[in-house]
Amino acid sequence: MKKRKVVRSGKFYVYILKCNDGAYYTGYTNDLNRRVEEHNAAKASRCTRARLPVELVWRKEYTYLKNAMREESRIKRMTRAQKEKLVSR
């Protein structure tokens, strides 16, 4: 089995999508446009497939993968009110 090289620095994005039913979805990626397109084509998260279309409502860029993953985790622990406040900034 061939090992895949993991890129740990560059441009990484943490993003929040607003689903058709009003739910928020948080994720991270190194190609934001491609990832949003995948979500809307029902080829990404199982969670968003039933809630299409989705709209990108917030994003933040990071230089290191670890920082993006940490921020995604932090946002996922937020309440809905806290996410709405973050998105409205």
Buried (B, 14 or more C-beta within 10 A) or exposed (E): EEEEEEEEEEEBBBBBBBBEEEBBBBBBBBEBEEBBEBBBEEEBBEBBEEBEEBEBBBBBEBEEBEBBBBBBEEBEEBEEEEBBEBEEE
